[in-house]
Amino acid sequence: MANTLVNTVNKVPVTTYLKLVCVALFWGGTFIAGRLVAKEIPHMIAAFIRFAVASILLLILAWRAEGGLPRLNRQQLHATFALGATGIFLYNLCFFAALERMPAGRTALFVALNPIVTALALAMLFGERLSKTRWLGILIAFTGAAVVITRGDLLGAFHDLSQSLGKGELFMLVAICGWAAYTIIGRHALKGLSPIAATTYASLWGLLLLGLGAVLEIPQFEPTHMRWEVLASLVYLGAFGTVVGFVWYYEGVKSIGPSRTAVFNNLVPVFGISLGSLILGESILTSMVVGGLLVIAGVTLTNKS
């Protein structure tokens, strides 16, 4: 019976969509774990430890599932390096920097913009058509983002944007651009590579880049801050937020394409806000709910067939 569980329209196994929902849950949890880590240890060191854990697990997974990593040709070498530079190095540097400055739930809301940025980039770089409906969706999504960023005070933001758009928000916007690039590059990196191989190579490249930066942060590192909560959070980030999440995400990219896979990021802020409230006791503002719903509505229109 399991083999018959197939989407009647797209002929995609239902398990693909279930995995992408779990990915959203795991990534929603990364904002909670990242918030705990970002306040205790330097960002490059935190990201380096995260991907040291992830790289070890990915290498074991690649060996057990596929007999090891394939040799890369020049195009794949460049593509996987680009994956590591954007989705691993740039995203995580900005991810931890944003979480040091903003609540986890508010930070997670920004992720919902990723499908919009991805759709715009695909239109500009690859000529993907954006209909009037999709443009309307983009406008609605950005309106929702403005509500979230300004905490509902849109008029006040016109007078003093600095009150709403701080360093944390700017870091997260850069992180979104990095992740959109990661998603799009993945379309090319996956040619001839399995999701496990592509993710492992990207993590190894990212680990190298993060390691170079982590060396510079050693004087700022306090070993006493490595409490069990921080260690557990780093393991969670490496195992679930990276290994399981990235592999299943790329299975989705390969199966249903980058734009439709990115739609599942809509669930990340829902899980992030809920977990932030339950675990960290963060407040859920009305502007977050209203803005978040507008963003999700806009993203749904943007990705409508």
Buried (B, 14 or more C-beta within 10 A) or exposed (E): EEEEEEEEEEEBBEEBBEBBEBBBBBBBBBBBBBBBBBEBBBBBBBBBBBBBBBBBBBBEBBEEEEEEBBEBEEEBEBBBBBBBBBBBBBBBBBBBBBBBBBBBBBBBBBBBBBBBBBBBBBBEEEEBEBEEEBBEBBBBBBBBBBBBBBBBBBEEBEEEEEEBBBEBBBBBBBBBBBBBBBBBBBBBBBEEBBBBBBBBBBBBBBBBBBBEBBEEBEEEBEEEEBEEEBEEBBBBBBBBBBBBBBBBBBBBBBBBEBBBBBBBBBBBBBBBBBBBBEBBEBEBBEBBBBBBEBBBBBBBBBBEE
